């Protein structure tokens, strides 16, 4: 991992959002792509469960974007999440994700989206002292504590499985 002075706009947007939310982060660039939780865990020498997958869904009734911050060790049970949040979910296409967040799939960050987004956090992330999340691209990540991330992302804690 390396620090990089000239950052992509998406990464700068994450840094600004973190600053605005009083979330101290240090963004690092990985030497390898980290589009999946397993790739990210290897890149930062962490457990897969410590990786925050930022997954965008679309509310079936509302059509609004919903952001789930999920432990890299977990798969989302869409029916269970729908029961928790009060709306069925559907998986959107990449264009919807980019329009809703300003990030490409694989680099979606838990904060810094272009538009306000309803956010929920996997309760299993709270078991870790530190977690790693995407910082706007598949090559940029940041480390933080799960509780600080929850507060900064204004996320409600739910069970995702």
Secondary structure, 3 states (H helix, E strand, C coil): CECCCCCCHHHHHHHHHHHHCCCCCCEEECCCCCCCHHHHHHHHCCCHHHEEEEEEEEECCCCCEEEEEEECCCCCCHHHHHHHHCCCEECCCHHHHHHHHCCCCCCCCCCCCCCCCEEEEEHHHHHCCCEEEECCCCCEEEEECHHHHHHHHCCEEECCC
